[in-house]
């Protein structure tokens, strides 16, 4: 009977040790589970934020692509010959209208020298720079050369 009670005690002690080891292992596993859940929560937030950033980038890229497509279409339209011809014709009409206005003002003032001086002052306003002579300045030079040639004749 002693042998059976002794083996029973050993079995009980062995079971107690196994139980304690299992509870320790259970505690460690719970801590690991909590740690991984915390890590996963952080990574889930990172994944969400990365997804938001990517969606914003995609939206801006799509907007820029659409705007560039519109610009390309506009450029293709502007490069058509009939559109360019129409623009050139409008610009030529504007120049002709301006020349008519300037000639009318010159006739109204009736003093060529004062008109020439006023036009030159208006064109030379602002900082000194290299610029191309305007139509009016070229006309003034032509008139000066005509006057010089008439004097010589």
C-alpha positions in Angstrom: 0.0 0.0 0.0 2.9 2.3 0.8 4.2 1.8 -2.7 0.9 2.7 -4.3 0.5 5.7 -2.1 4.0 6.8 -2.8 3.5 6.4 -6.6 0.2 8.3 -6.2 2.0 11.1 -4.4 4.7 11.2 -7.1 2.0 11.3 -9.7 0.2 14.1 -7.9 3.5 16.0 -7.5 4.3 15.4 -11.1 0.8 16.6 -12.1 1.2 19.7 -9.9 4.5 20.5 -11.6 3.0 20.0 -15.0 0.1 22.2 -14.1 2.4 25.0 -12.8 4.5 24.7 -16.0 1.3 24.8 -18.1 0.0 27.9 -16.2 3.4 29.6 -16.6 3.5 28.8 -20.3 -0.2 30.0 -20.6 0.8 33.3 -19.0 3.8 33.7 -21.4 1.6 32.9 -24.4 -1.0 35.5 -23.3 1.7 38.1 -22.9 3.0 37.3 -26.4 -0.5 37.4 -27.8 -1.1 40.8 -26.2 2.2 42.1 -27.6 1.5 40.9 -31.1 -2.0 42.4 -30.9 -0.5 45.7 -29.9 2.0 45.4 -32.7 -0.7 44.5 -35.1 -2.8 47.4 -34.0 0.1 49.8 -34.7 0.8 48.1 -38.1 -2.9 48.3 -39.0 -2.8 52.1 -38.3 0.3 52.3 -40.4 -1.4 50.4 -43.2 -4.4 52.6 -43.0 -2.3 55.8 -43.1 -0.2 54.4 -46.0 -3.4 53.5 -47.9 -4.7 57.1 -47.4 -1.4 58.6 -48.6 -1.5 56.3 -51.7 -5.1 57.2 -52.4 -4.2 61.0 -52.2 -1.2 60.5 -54.4 -3.4 58.6 -57.0 -6.0 61.4 -56.9 -3.4 64.1 -57.5 -1.7 62.1 -60.3 -5.1 61.5 -62.0 -5.9 65.2 -61.8 -2.5 66.2 -63.3 -2.9 63.6 -66.0 -6.4 65.0 -66.9 -5.1 68.5 -66.9 -2.1 67.5 -69.1 -4.5 65.7 -71.5 -6.6 68.9 -71.8 -3.4 70.9 -72.5 -2.4 68.4 -75.2 -5.8 68.6 -76.8 -5.7 72.4 -76.7 -2.2 72.5 -78.2 -3.3 70.1 -81.0 -6.3 72.3 -81.7 -4.1 75.5 -81.7 -1.7 73.9 -84.1 -4.3 73.4 -86.7 -3.7 75.7 -89.7 -7.1 77.2 -89.8 -6.9 78.2 -86.1 -3.5 79.8 -86.6 -4.6 81.6 -89.7 -7.6 83.0 -87.7 -5.4 84.2 -84.9 -3.0 85.8 -87.3 -5.9 87.5 -89.1 -7.3 88.8 -85.8 -3.9 90.2 -84.8 -3.5 91.9 -88.2 -6.9 93.4 -87.9 -6.0 94.7 -84.4 -2.8 96.3 -85.8 -4.7 97.9 -88.6 -7.3 99.3 -86.1 -4.5 100.7 -83.9 -2.8 102.4 -86.9 -6.1 104.0 -87.9 -6.5 105.3 -84.3 -3.0 106.7 -84.2 -3.4 108.4 -87.6 -6.7 109.9 -86.5 -5.1 111.3 -83.4 -2.2 112.7 -85.3 -4.6 114.5 -87.7 -6.6 115.8 -84.7 -3.5 117.1 -82.9 -2.1 118.4 -86.2 1.5 118.7 -84.9 3.7 115.9 -86.1 6.7 116.7 -84.0 4.7 116.8 -80.7 3.0 113.5 -81.6 6.4 111.9 -82.4 7.9 113.1 -79.1 4.8 111.9 -77.1 4.9 108.4 -78.8 8.6 108.0 -78.2 8.3 109.0 -74.5 5.4 106.5 -74.1 7.4 103.7 -75.7 10.6 104.4 -73.7 9.0 104.4 -70.3 10.3 102.0 -67.7 13.8 100.6 -67.2 16.3 100.9 -69.9 16.3 97.8 -72.1 17.1 96.6 -75.6 13.9 96.6 -77.6 12.7 96.4 -81.2 11.5 99.6 -82.8 7.7 99.9 -83.0 5.8 100.6 -86.2 5.4 104.2 -85.3 9.1 104.7 -84.6 9.9 103.1 -88.0 7.4 105.4 -89.7 9.0 108.4 -87.9 12.4 107.3 -89.2 11.0 106.9 -92.7 9.5 110.4 -92.6 12.9 111.8 -91.3 14.8 110.1 -94.2 12.2 111.4 -96.7 12.7 114.9 -95.4 16.5 114.6 -95.6 16.2 113.3 -99.1 13.9 116.1 -100.1 16.3 118.6 -98.7 19.2 117.1 -100.6 17.2 117.1 -103.9 
